[in-house]
Amino acid sequence: MININCCLPCFYENDGKCTLTHITSLSSTPHPQCVYFVPKEQNIKAKKNITEH
């Protein structure tokens, strides 16, 4: 396992580390520092919509 430091406001960032555990498709919202960047707010809203239905 590799520890990757992260300070981006990303869904995979937790306590200053990247928690991405497997390779996924590239993000549709690329960030200059990370091709897997997914904004935290985007995923929070998506999860909220799923649980409301």
Backbone hydrogen bonds in HBPLUS format (Angstrom, degrees):
<---DONOR---> <-ACCEPTOR-->    atom                        ^
c    i                          cat <-CA-CA->   ^        H-A-AA   ^      H-
h    n   atom  resd res      DA  || num        DHA   H-A  angle D-A-AA Bond
n    s   type  num  typ     dist DA aas  dist angle  dist       angle   num
A0018-CYS N   A0004-ILE O   2.84 MM  14  5.47 154.0  1.90 161.0 167.7     1
A0006-CYS N   A0016-GLY O   2.99 MM  10  5.13 161.4  2.03 119.4 120.6     2
A0010-CYS N   A0008-LEU O   2.79 MM   2  5.30 138.7  1.96 102.8  90.5     3
A0040-LYS N   A0009-PRO O   3.25 MM  31  6.08 158.4  2.30 134.4 133.6     4
A0013-GLU N   A0010-CYS O   3.06 MM   3  5.28 155.7  2.12 107.8 115.4     5
A0011-PHE N   A0038-VAL O   2.67 MM  27  5.53 160.1  1.71 166.1 173.3     6
A0019-THR N   A0012-TYR O   2.67 MM   7  5.05 153.2  1.74 140.3 150.0     7
A0014-ASN N   A0017-LYS O   2.82 MM   3  5.37 160.7  1.86 155.5 162.1     8
A0017-LYS N   A0014-ASN O   3.12 MM   3  5.37 154.7  2.19 108.7 116.4     9
A0027-SER N   A0035-VAL O   2.96 MM   8  5.95 163.2  1.99 156.7 161.6    10
A0031-HIS N   A0034-CYS O   3.30 MM   3  5.20 154.3  2.37 144.0 146.3    11
A0034-CYS N   A0031-HIS O   3.04 MM   3  5.20 144.9  2.17 106.9 117.3    12
A0043-ASN N   A0039-PRO O   3.41 MM   4  6.79 158.9  2.46 152.4 156.4    13
A0044-ILE N   A0040-LYS O   2.99 MM   4  6.21 156.7  2.05 156.5 163.9    14
A0045-LYS N   A0041-GLU O   3.04 MM   4  6.20 163.0  2.07 150.4 153.9    15
A0046-ALA N   A0042-GLN O   3.09 MM   4  6.28 156.5  2.15 142.5 149.3    16
A0047-LYS N   A0043-ASN O   2.93 MM   4  6.06 163.8  1.95 149.4 153.1    17
A0048-LYS N   A0044-ILE O   3.02 MM   4  6.17 154.3  2.09 143.9 151.3    18
A0049-ASN N   A0045-LYS O   3.00 MM   4  6.25 156.5  2.06 149.6 155.1    19
A0050-ILE N   A0046-ALA O   3.10 MM   4  6.35 153.4  2.17 146.9 153.9    20
A0051-THR N   A0047-LYS O   3.06 MM   4  6.29 164.1  2.08 152.7 156.0    21
A0052-GLU N   A0048-LYS O   3.08 MM   4  6.19 136.0  2.28 142.5 153.8    22
A0053-HIS N   A0050-ILE O   3.35 MM   3  5.63 148.6  2.46 103.5 111.5    23
